[in-house]
Amino acid sequence: MSYEMPYEQPHASARGGRGRRPRETRPGRPRAEERCFDEYREQGRYLDFECEDGEEFMDPFDYDELERMVAEFREDRHRRGIQAANADWVDEPLDDWLEGLDGRSPVERGTMMALVAGMRETLSIRDALILSLVIDERHCPKSQLMEFAARPHQARTKRTMSRLLTWAFEDEGIVPDMDRCSTGVDLMLEMAIAAPVPYCVQPLAVASYVLWWMGEPKAMEFALQCLLLDEDCSLAAMIFSAADRGVAPAWCQTGRPSMGG
C-alpha cells in the first residue's frame, strides 16, 4: 500500500492576480461559521481546545495584512521561481516553528502569520509542517522539510515523502510523539482561530490530520468543521472519510502510548 498526501489545487485567488475579498470576510452580518468562531473565542475554546488558566488567544490576524503577505510571496515566486521563493519564505519561520515544538521558545505571532499566508499560497508548506509533526526529526530533519516546502514537484521529493508517510502509516512500531503532536495541534488551532476565512482552513485541516494520526476520535469533528468552511479541502475530506471508515495508522492497533521520539 502506498500512502500519499492529497494535493488539492489552491483557490483561484491564490493562483494569481488579486482576488476579491471573500464574502465571509466582508463587513456586514457575520455568517453562521463566524458567529460560531466568535462564541469559541469568547468561551476560550475551539471545539475541544481550551486555553490554559490565565492564557488568552492571540488577537485576530488582519485580513488585509494576510492578503498583502500572500501577494508579496506570490510575486516573489513569479519573479525568482518557486524553489527560491518558497525556501526563503519558510526558512526562518520553520526554525521558530521547530523550536516551539521542542518547547525551547514560543512561536512568534509573525511566524504564525507567515505560515498561515504560506499555506494559503502553496500547500507544500502545509505538507512540510505536517511532516514535522508526524515523522521523527531523526528521519525528517529541517533540511528535508525544506526540500518538501521548496521542491514539492521533484520526483525525488515526492518519493521521499511517500516513503516516509507509508512507512509511518504501516509500521505499528512507529508511534507518534504525543507531546510534540499535541503542541503542534495547539499551535495550528491558535492560527485557525486568529485567521479569517479562508486563511483558517489549512491550519484547521492540519490539526485534523495530526489528531487522526494520534488516534484521536475528534479528528473527524475538526475535518467536518474544515469542510463546512471549504468543501474543496481534500485533506479534510480524506481525514473525514478515513475516520468514518475506521482507517487509522498501524500503531493505533497496538494501543500503545507514546514514549516520545
Backbone bond lengths (Angstrom), bond angles and torsions (degrees), N, CA, C in turn:
res aa  C-N    CA-C-N  psi(-1)  N-CA   C-N-CA  omega(-1)  CA-C   N-CA-C  phi
1 M - - - 1.466 - - 1.527 109.84 -
2 S 1.300 116.18 133.21 1.465 120.96 176.99 1.514 108.97 -104.63
3 Y 1.292 115.74 137.66 1.460 120.53 -177.64 1.515 108.54 -119.54
4 E 1.328 117.46 121.53 1.453 121.16 -178.77 1.516 110.16 -132.77
5 M 1.319 115.27 151.11 1.447 121.85 176.73 1.517 109.29 -72.99
6 P 1.337 118.71 132.15 1.462 118.80 174.48 1.515 109.35 -65.46
7 Y 1.315 115.85 147.21 1.465 118.74 -177.75 1.518 108.02 -130.46
8 E 1.333 116.55 94.94 1.454 119.41 178.53 1.516 110.30 -85.04
9 Q 1.314 116.36 154.97 1.449 121.04 177.55 1.518 109.46 -73.31
10 P 1.337 118.08 144.58 1.453 120.10 176.33 1.512 110.67 -66.10
11 H 1.334 115.76 158.99 1.452 120.36 178.53 1.515 110.42 -62.99
12 A 1.330 115.31 162.77 1.458 120.32 -177.31 1.515 111.84 -55.58
13 S 1.339 117.03 -39.44 1.457 119.99 -178.29 1.513 111.90 -67.50
14 A 1.340 117.04 -20.11 1.464 120.34 -179.66 1.519 112.35 -92.45
15 R 1.339 116.71 -12.30 1.458 119.03 -176.96 1.514 112.77 -83.76
16 G 1.303 116.93 -24.17 1.457 118.04 -179.48 1.501 110.94 163.42
17 G 1.320 116.50 153.34 1.454 119.76 -179.83 1.501 111.20 78.78
18 R 1.307 116.46 170.40 1.449 121.21 -179.77 1.510 108.85 -92.53
19 G 1.306 116.94 111.78 1.452 121.08 -178.78 1.511 111.84 -75.85
20 R 1.316 116.33 155.81 1.453 120.35 176.02 1.520 109.84 -71.72
21 R 1.313 115.44 153.98 1.456 119.29 176.17 1.528 108.16 -62.65
22 P 1.336 118.21 124.72 1.460 120.00 -179.56 1.518 111.47 -56.37
23 R 1.333 114.82 147.32 1.460 119.82 -175.91 1.518 112.25 -56.02
24 E 1.347 116.55 -37.65 1.451 118.89 -175.14 1.527 113.35 -73.40
25 T 1.342 118.24 -9.03 1.457 119.31 179.14 1.522 112.04 -109.64
26 R 1.330 117.80 1.67 1.451 119.97 178.50 1.521 109.94 -77.74
27 P 1.335 116.71 155.23 1.464 119.15 178.32 1.520 110.78 -60.64
28 G 1.302 116.22 151.69 1.454 121.11 178.90 1.510 110.82 130.92
29 R 1.299 115.20 -163.61 1.460 120.65 -178.21 1.525 109.81 -65.86
30 P 1.334 118.25 126.80 1.467 119.90 -178.54 1.517 111.84 -69.47
31 R 1.322 115.69 149.06 1.455 120.29 174.97 1.525 109.61 -72.91
32 A 1.337 114.69 169.00 1.462 119.42 -177.33 1.515 111.40 -58.85
33 E 1.364 116.38 -40.13 1.462 119.21 -179.14 1.517 111.07 -62.31
34 E 1.356 116.23 -39.30 1.453 119.97 -177.87 1.525 110.54 -69.21
35 R 1.331 116.28 -40.30 1.463 118.74 177.39 1.524 109.57 -62.51
36 C 1.346 115.45 -38.63 1.461 120.24 178.37 1.523 110.30 -63.31
37 F 1.341 117.07 -43.69 1.453 120.42 178.75 1.523 110.92 -62.16
38 D 1.352 117.16 -39.38 1.456 120.22 178.23 1.524 110.60 -61.04
39 E 1.326 116.16 -39.98 1.462 119.60 178.57 1.522 110.30 -64.49
40 Y 1.330 117.26 -42.06 1.460 120.21 177.87 1.521 110.43 -59.93
41 R 1.349 116.25 -43.54 1.461 119.77 -178.82 1.520 110.32 -62.49
42 E 1.345 117.11 -45.35 1.455 120.55 -177.88 1.521 111.50 -64.36
43 Q 1.315 116.88 -34.98 1.459 120.62 -178.50 1.526 112.14 -86.39
44 G 1.341 116.76 -3.45 1.467 120.03 179.30 1.502 113.42 70.87
45 R 1.338 116.77 33.27 1.455 118.41 179.51 1.522 109.92 -151.13
46 Y 1.295 115.78 160.67 1.456 123.35 175.79 1.511 105.70 -135.81
47 L 1.331 116.49 102.31 1.450 121.79 -165.87 1.533 107.55 55.98
48 D 1.325 118.80 -114.40 1.464 120.72 -179.09 1.522 112.44 -97.88
49 F 1.315 117.25 14.47 1.461 121.25 -177.87 1.519 108.90 -92.08
50 E 1.327 117.39 125.41 1.451 121.68 -177.26 1.517 110.42 -124.78
51 C 1.332 114.24 148.23 1.461 119.47 174.06 1.521 109.59 -74.94
52 E 1.311 115.70 148.64 1.452 120.05 171.04 1.525 108.85 -68.74
53 D 1.321 116.22 157.74 1.463 120.38 179.72 1.517 110.33 -54.99
54 G 1.322 115.50 130.28 1.455 120.52 177.02 1.510 114.38 84.63
55 E 1.342 117.60 -6.83 1.457 120.34 179.72 1.522 110.33 -97.03
56 E 1.316 115.56 155.60 1.452 121.18 177.28 1.520 108.98 -133.35
57 F 1.332 115.42 153.77 1.450 118.88 174.15 1.520 109.68 -68.83
58 M 1.304 116.23 150.92 1.460 120.25 178.33 1.525 110.27 -67.33
59 D 1.324 115.67 160.34 1.456 120.51 177.12 1.522 109.42 -62.30
60 P 1.339 116.77 150.51 1.468 119.83 -179.14 1.530 112.20 -59.49
61 F 1.319 115.20 147.86 1.457 120.43 173.49 1.523 108.86 -74.87
62 D 1.316 116.25 142.94 1.458 120.95 179.40 1.528 110.00 -78.70
63 Y 1.324 115.85 128.20 1.463 120.34 -177.59 1.524 111.71 -60.06
64 D 1.318 116.46 -46.70 1.464 119.98 -177.66 1.529 111.74 -64.40
65 E 1.331 116.81 -34.37 1.464 119.88 177.49 1.530 110.58 -66.79
66 L 1.329 116.77 -41.31 1.460 119.84 176.80 1.528 110.92 -63.95
67 E 1.326 116.66 -40.19 1.460 120.18 177.32 1.527 110.99 -61.38
68 R 1.334 115.90 -40.99 1.465 119.82 178.95 1.523 110.52 -64.00
69 M 1.337 116.60 -42.77 1.462 120.32 -179.82 1.525 110.96 -62.67
70 V 1.326 116.40 -44.15 1.462 119.83 179.82 1.522 110.82 -64.11
71 A 1.332 116.72 -41.12 1.468 119.94 179.38 1.527 110.89 -61.68
72 E 1.330 116.86 -41.78 1.465 120.27 178.60 1.530 110.97 -65.94
73 F 1.317 116.35 -42.58 1.460 120.86 179.18 1.526 110.12 -63.20
74 R 1.320 116.73 -44.50 1.464 120.99 -179.22 1.525 110.96 -62.95
75 E 1.318 116.03 -43.27 1.464 119.81 179.70 1.527 110.72 -62.57
76 D 1.327 116.60 -38.63 1.462 120.67 178.94 1.524 110.69 -66.75
77 R 1.322 116.71 -38.09 1.465 120.74 177.78 1.529 111.18 -63.68
78 H 1.333 115.62 -39.48 1.461 119.67 178.48 1.527 111.22 -70.25
79 R 1.327 116.61 -36.71 1.461 121.04 -174.17 1.528 111.94 -78.58
80 R 1.332 117.78 -47.08 1.470 121.06 -173.46 1.517 113.57 -104.58
81 G 1.325 116.35 -12.51 1.449 119.71 -177.15 1.521 111.39 103.70
82 I 1.324 115.83 153.48 1.462 121.93 -174.77 1.520 111.84 -61.69
83 Q 1.319 117.57 -45.05 1.463 120.56 -173.96 1.520 112.15 -60.79
84 A 1.331 116.95 -51.57 1.463 120.38 -177.62 1.521 111.45 -66.90
85 A 1.324 116.85 -43.69 1.462 120.26 -177.41 1.524 111.67 -67.06
86 N 1.323 117.21 -44.21 1.463 120.14 178.55 1.524 111.05 -61.03
87 A 1.327 116.01 -44.34 1.464 120.21 -178.40 1.524 110.90 -61.72
88 D 1.324 117.45 -45.44 1.461 120.20 -179.67 1.520 111.62 -67.24
89 W 1.329 116.64 -36.60 1.461 119.87 -177.77 1.525 111.95 -65.93
90 V 1.323 116.50 -40.02 1.458 119.98 -170.30 1.522 113.67 -97.88
91 D 1.321 119.09 -11.74 1.465 122.10 -171.80 1.531 112.58 -57.13
92 E 1.313 118.08 -62.36 1.467 120.76 -178.29 1.529 112.53 -68.73
93 P 1.346 119.55 -43.79 1.464 118.45 176.06 1.526 113.32 -57.50
94 L 1.331 116.94 -34.77 1.462 119.28 179.66 1.525 110.93 -67.87
95 D 1.328 117.77 -37.39 1.467 120.39 174.38 1.523 110.55 -58.95
96 D 1.326 115.85 -47.60 1.465 121.53 -179.57 1.524 110.57 -62.53
97 W 1.328 116.21 -41.76 1.460 122.11 179.38 1.528 111.14 -62.21
98 L 1.311 117.36 -47.64 1.465 120.79 -178.16 1.525 111.66 -66.12
99 E 1.327 117.02 -37.44 1.464 119.95 176.12 1.524 110.51 -65.28
100 G 1.328 116.68 -36.97 1.460 120.22 177.40 1.516 112.22 -65.87
101 L 1.325 116.72 -40.04 1.462 120.19 178.39 1.519 111.45 -63.60
102 D 1.328 116.35 -34.38 1.463 121.17 -179.97 1.522 112.66 -82.87
103 G 1.336 117.12 -4.31 1.454 120.79 -179.70 1.509 114.33 77.65
104 R 1.338 117.32 14.53 1.465 120.02 -178.45 1.519 112.42 -79.81
105 S 1.330 117.49 -27.79 1.463 121.20 179.05 1.520 108.45 -163.87
106 P 1.337 117.59 154.97 1.462 119.68 177.78 1.525 110.86 -70.33
107 V 1.314 116.08 151.41 1.459 120.62 176.58 1.525 108.43 -80.92
108 E 1.323 116.53 124.35 1.454 121.71 -174.93 1.528 111.58 -71.23
109 R 1.331 114.73 153.06 1.460 121.02 178.37 1.536 110.97 -57.51
110 G 1.332 116.70 -43.52 1.457 120.02 179.66 1.514 112.40 -60.63
111 T 1.332 116.64 -36.47 1.459 120.77 176.67 1.514 110.70 -63.86
112 M 1.329 116.30 -44.41 1.461 119.70 -179.95 1.524 111.21 -62.02
113 M 1.334 116.89 -42.34 1.462 119.74 178.98 1.526 110.69 -63.96
114 A 1.335 116.76 -40.32 1.463 119.94 179.00 1.526 111.06 -64.09
115 L 1.325 117.11 -39.38 1.457 120.36 179.24 1.520 111.29 -70.01
116 V 1.330 116.97 -40.57 1.465 120.74 177.78 1.527 110.08 -61.25
117 A 1.335 116.41 -47.92 1.464 120.26 178.84 1.525 110.82 -63.95
118 G 1.329 116.81 -40.23 1.456 120.40 179.87 1.514 112.41 -63.90
119 M 1.333 117.18 -42.86 1.459 120.61 178.87 1.515 111.69 -65.17
120 R 1.336 116.42 -31.57 1.462 120.24 178.34 1.523 110.97 -68.45
121 E 1.315 116.88 -37.55 1.466 121.08 -176.33 1.522 112.15 -81.90
122 T 1.342 117.47 -40.51 1.468 119.87 -178.36 1.520 110.40 -143.26
123 L 1.309 116.10 127.58 1.459 120.54 -177.45 1.524 112.41 -73.47
124 S 1.322 117.69 -10.72 1.462 118.99 177.12 1.524 111.02 -64.69
125 I 1.329 117.59 -31.24 1.469 120.49 176.45 1.520 109.73 -69.31
126 R 1.317 116.48 -41.65 1.470 119.85 175.35 1.519 110.94 -58.02
127 D 1.328 116.76 -46.14 1.460 120.20 -177.13 1.527 111.83 -65.38
128 A 1.339 116.70 -36.50 1.463 119.76 177.04 1.524 110.80 -63.43
129 L 1.329 117.09 -39.18 1.464 120.43 178.72 1.527 110.95 -66.56
130 I 1.320 116.96 -38.45 1.462 119.97 176.17 1.524 110.32 -61.34
131 L 1.325 116.70 -46.62 1.470 119.87 179.77 1.521 111.42 -61.54
132 S 1.339 117.54 -31.97 1.466 120.09 179.56 1.520 111.71 -65.87
133 L 1.319 116.87 -18.21 1.460 121.12 -177.79 1.522 113.10 -100.71
134 V 1.319 117.09 -39.16 1.464 118.64 -171.56 1.527 113.57 -95.78
135 I 1.341 117.99 -12.04 1.465 121.30 179.25 1.525 109.21 -115.57
136 D 1.320 115.91 133.44 1.458 121.67 179.28 1.524 110.65 -54.84
137 E 1.337 116.24 138.67 1.460 121.12 -177.06 1.528 112.38 -61.83
138 R 1.319 117.41 -24.86 1.464 119.61 177.36 1.525 111.44 -65.94
139 H 1.325 116.13 -30.93 1.460 120.99 -179.41 1.524 112.33 -97.17
140 C 1.323 116.63 -14.55 1.459 120.11 -178.85 1.530 109.01 -143.34
141 P 1.340 117.81 74.37 1.466 121.66 -178.83 1.526 111.18 -72.30
142 K 1.323 114.97 177.45 1.463 118.77 -178.42 1.523 112.21 -57.04
143 S 1.316 117.54 -38.72 1.466 119.98 -179.01 1.522 111.63 -58.28
144 Q 1.344 116.21 -37.47 1.464 119.71 178.58 1.527 110.83 -73.15
145 L 1.332 116.88 -38.14 1.464 120.30 176.79 1.521 110.73 -61.36
146 M 1.328 116.56 -38.10 1.461 120.32 177.40 1.527 110.61 -63.29
147 E 1.320 117.11 -37.37 1.464 120.35 176.74 1.524 110.29 -62.47
148 F 1.337 116.53 -44.14 1.459 119.88 179.62 1.526 111.30 -62.11
149 A 1.329 116.62 -39.36 1.463 120.83 -177.40 1.521 112.36 -75.11
150 A 1.336 117.15 -38.49 1.464 120.59 -171.47 1.523 114.02 -96.29
151 R 1.328 117.82 -27.15 1.467 120.52 -175.84 1.528 110.85 -128.33
152 P 1.328 117.96 54.30 1.466 120.19 -172.92 1.521 114.30 -66.75
153 H 1.331 117.86 -23.66 1.462 120.30 -174.19 1.524 113.54 -95.47
154 Q 1.323 117.68 -3.69 1.455 119.27 177.02 1.523 110.06 -71.67
155 A 1.321 116.01 139.61 1.461 120.68 -176.14 1.523 111.71 -57.87
156 R 1.324 116.95 -41.34 1.467 119.90 -179.30 1.522 111.26 -63.74
157 T 1.336 116.29 -39.76 1.464 120.35 179.03 1.518 110.67 -64.14
158 K 1.323 116.84 -44.57 1.464 120.75 179.08 1.521 111.03 -61.66
159 R 1.332 116.84 -42.95 1.466 120.18 -179.92 1.520 111.29 -63.92
160 T 1.328 116.51 -41.03 1.463 120.01 -179.04 1.518 110.94 -65.42
161 M 1.328 116.97 -44.78 1.459 119.77 179.27 1.522 111.08 -62.59
162 S 1.326 116.89 -45.90 1.460 120.55 179.24 1.525 111.20 -61.13
163 R 1.347 116.38 -41.83 1.471 120.11 -179.47 1.524 111.42 -63.64
164 L 1.329 117.06 -45.14 1.461 120.92 -178.75 1.524 111.43 -64.18
165 L 1.336 116.26 -45.38 1.460 119.28 -177.73 1.523 111.65 -69.71
166 T 1.327 116.89 -39.60 1.462 119.66 178.03 1.524 110.70 -64.23
167 W 1.316 116.50 -43.20 1.470 121.65 177.98 1.526 110.65 -59.21
168 A 1.318 116.95 -48.80 1.461 120.31 -178.37 1.525 111.79 -68.45
169 F 1.326 117.06 -32.83 1.461 121.09 -178.58 1.524 111.78 -73.23
170 E 1.323 117.41 -37.34 1.459 120.93 -171.75 1.527 114.23 -96.45
171 D 1.322 118.20 -19.18 1.468 121.31 -176.85 1.524 109.35 -92.37
172 E 1.335 116.33 111.63 1.463 119.69 -177.07 1.522 112.55 -68.16
173 G 1.326 116.74 -12.98 1.457 119.88 177.12 1.517 113.56 -81.58
174 I 1.339 117.63 -10.47 1.462 121.82 179.01 1.519 108.07 -90.23
175 V 1.321 115.79 101.85 1.466 122.13 -175.88 1.526 109.27 -107.01
176 P 1.330 117.86 135.45 1.467 119.56 -179.60 1.522 112.67 -62.16
177 D 1.309 115.41 149.67 1.461 121.36 168.59 1.524 105.90 -80.94
178 M 1.328 115.99 99.51 1.460 120.33 -171.37 1.527 112.51 -62.20
179 D 1.315 117.26 -37.86 1.465 119.48 179.55 1.524 110.81 -63.42
180 R 1.314 115.68 -46.20 1.466 120.37 -179.30 1.529 110.33 -64.35
181 C 1.330 116.61 -45.14 1.462 120.28 -179.96 1.525 111.42 -63.69
182 S 1.327 116.95 -41.83 1.465 120.29 179.51 1.521 111.26 -63.35
183 T 1.330 115.93 -40.54 1.465 119.47 176.57 1.521 110.46 -61.31
184 G 1.331 116.61 -43.98 1.456 120.34 178.86 1.512 112.78 -63.16
185 V 1.331 117.06 -41.19 1.464 120.59 177.59 1.524 110.37 -62.16
186 D 1.328 116.79 -45.33 1.465 120.18 178.94 1.528 111.22 -58.29
187 L 1.332 116.53 -43.25 1.464 120.32 -179.99 1.523 111.06 -65.73
188 M 1.327 117.07 -41.28 1.460 119.95 178.44 1.523 111.42 -64.36
189 L 1.315 116.64 -37.15 1.458 119.27 178.93 1.521 111.23 -71.02
190 E 1.330 117.09 -33.95 1.462 119.01 173.24 1.526 110.23 -60.01
191 M 1.325 116.20 -43.46 1.463 119.92 178.12 1.526 110.71 -63.65
192 A 1.325 116.63 -42.98 1.460 120.30 -177.59 1.520 111.51 -63.93
193 I 1.322 116.79 -37.04 1.460 120.38 179.52 1.518 110.80 -71.49
194 A 1.332 116.43 -40.12 1.463 120.27 -176.43 1.520 112.56 -76.22
195 A 1.326 117.61 -27.30 1.464 121.19 -173.34 1.525 111.29 -88.82
196 P 1.332 117.50 138.65 1.464 120.68 175.34 1.522 110.68 -75.36
197 V 1.327 116.02 161.79 1.454 120.52 170.80 1.534 107.30 -64.97
198 P 1.314 120.28 134.73 1.466 128.88 8.71 1.531 114.49 -96.23
199 Y 1.325 117.61 5.41 1.468 120.42 -174.40 1.528 113.11 -69.14
200 C 1.312 117.11 -19.27 1.463 120.23 -179.90 1.524 112.87 -77.87
201 V 1.329 117.41 -15.21 1.462 120.78 -170.34 1.527 112.51 -63.13
202 Q 1.330 118.17 -52.15 1.462 119.62 -175.45 1.533 113.16 -67.60
203 P 1.350 119.99 -41.63 1.470 117.72 174.25 1.525 112.57 -58.04
204 L 1.328 116.56 -38.72 1.457 119.81 178.88 1.525 110.89 -67.75
205 A 1.327 117.03 -37.56 1.464 120.45 177.43 1.528 111.16 -65.32
206 V 1.329 116.96 -39.59 1.467 120.46 177.44 1.526 110.14 -63.22
207 A 1.324 116.80 -44.13 1.467 120.20 178.34 1.520 110.51 -58.48
208 S 1.329 116.80 -43.21 1.460 121.10 178.76 1.525 111.01 -61.56
209 Y 1.325 116.36 -44.69 1.465 121.13 -179.29 1.526 110.98 -60.75
210 V 1.318 116.61 -48.10 1.467 120.00 -176.01 1.527 110.61 -68.04
211 L 1.327 117.55 -37.42 1.465 120.13 175.97 1.527 110.79 -62.26
212 W 1.325 116.68 -40.43 1.466 120.15 176.09 1.525 110.08 -62.68
213 W 1.328 116.72 -41.94 1.467 120.77 179.20 1.526 110.84 -62.96
214 M 1.322 116.66 -30.62 1.461 121.89 179.10 1.525 112.27 -81.25
215 G 1.328 117.14 -5.74 1.454 120.73 -178.10 1.511 113.74 80.09
216 E 1.343 116.65 22.41 1.462 121.48 -178.23 1.528 110.40 -87.88
217 P 1.343 118.56 123.10 1.465 120.95 -179.66 1.526 113.74 -59.82
218 K 1.335 117.50 -29.10 1.465 119.13 -176.76 1.525 112.51 -70.97
219 A 1.335 118.03 -3.98 1.467 119.95 174.46 1.520 110.58 -56.37
220 M 1.322 116.69 -35.97 1.461 120.99 -178.89 1.525 111.00 -65.66
221 E 1.333 117.10 -37.86 1.461 120.71 178.67 1.524 110.73 -64.40
222 F 1.317 116.39 -43.17 1.457 120.10 179.77 1.529 110.68 -66.53
223 A 1.326 116.79 -38.91 1.463 119.97 178.03 1.523 110.59 -63.07
224 L 1.319 116.58 -41.16 1.463 120.10 178.80 1.520 110.84 -64.99
225 Q 1.332 116.91 -43.51 1.462 119.98 177.89 1.528 110.16 -59.20
226 C 1.320 116.13 -39.95 1.461 121.06 178.89 1.530 110.69 -63.80
227 L 1.322 117.36 -42.65 1.460 121.08 -179.49 1.520 112.02 -69.11
228 L 1.323 117.54 -28.88 1.462 119.86 174.84 1.523 110.85 -65.60
229 L 1.323 115.82 -31.25 1.465 120.48 178.46 1.526 111.71 -82.27
230 D 1.332 116.69 -34.65 1.467 120.99 -178.17 1.522 108.24 -151.34
231 E 1.315 115.66 99.82 1.463 119.99 -176.48 1.525 112.69 -67.87
232 D 1.332 117.59 -12.49 1.458 121.12 -179.41 1.529 113.66 -92.89
233 C 1.323 118.03 3.84 1.465 120.31 -179.79 1.528 108.73 -76.59
234 S 1.329 116.79 100.79 1.461 120.44 -173.44 1.524 112.63 -71.58
235 L 1.334 118.16 -25.23 1.464 119.48 176.68 1.522 110.08 -65.35
236 A 1.327 116.94 -45.21 1.465 120.68 177.49 1.524 110.55 -64.28
237 A 1.337 117.12 -39.12 1.463 120.34 178.55 1.523 110.87 -63.28
238 M 1.345 116.80 -39.48 1.457 120.73 178.50 1.522 110.86 -62.96
239 I 1.337 116.60 -44.37 1.462 120.21 -178.91 1.521 110.76 -67.48
240 F 1.323 117.12 -41.65 1.467 120.01 178.84 1.524 109.99 -60.61
241 S 1.338 116.83 -45.01 1.458 120.86 -179.81 1.524 111.34 -65.26
242 A 1.334 116.75 -44.45 1.463 120.26 -179.27 1.526 111.13 -62.48
243 A 1.334 116.02 -45.66 1.464 119.62 -179.69 1.522 110.92 -64.73
244 D 1.325 116.53 -39.20 1.463 120.85 -179.29 1.526 111.55 -65.04
245 R 1.344 116.48 -33.08 1.468 121.07 -178.71 1.525 112.94 -93.34
246 G 1.323 116.51 0.63 1.456 119.86 179.06 1.513 113.92 76.51
247 V 1.334 117.60 19.07 1.465 121.61 177.40 1.522 108.74 -81.06
248 A 1.318 117.06 130.81 1.465 121.41 -177.33 1.523 109.50 -150.67
249 P 1.328 117.74 160.08 1.468 120.58 175.82 1.525 111.21 -56.71
250 A 1.324 116.22 152.61 1.463 121.33 -174.38 1.519 112.70 -58.46
251 W 1.342 117.98 -34.24 1.455 119.71 -175.91 1.523 111.13 -61.39
252 C 1.340 117.88 -27.03 1.467 121.07 -178.50 1.525 111.68 -62.98
253 Q 1.320 116.90 -25.02 1.458 120.25 179.61 1.519 112.29 -70.30
254 T 1.332 116.54 -22.78 1.461 120.24 -179.36 1.517 111.77 -85.43
255 G 1.339 116.10 -25.54 1.459 120.60 -179.19 1.504 113.78 68.82
256 R 1.331 117.97 18.10 1.464 120.53 -177.38 1.519 111.01 -83.50
257 P 1.315 118.87 134.17 1.463 120.48 174.79 1.513 110.66 -72.31
258 S 1.350 115.98 156.08 1.464 120.21 179.21 1.519 110.86 -74.72
259 M 1.331 115.09 141.43 1.456 121.15 172.81 1.525 110.12 -103.86
260 G 1.355 115.23 11.34 1.469 120.64 -178.67 1.512 109.78 87.46
261 G 1.372 114.87 152.52 1.450 120.32 178.54 1.504 113.74 79.74
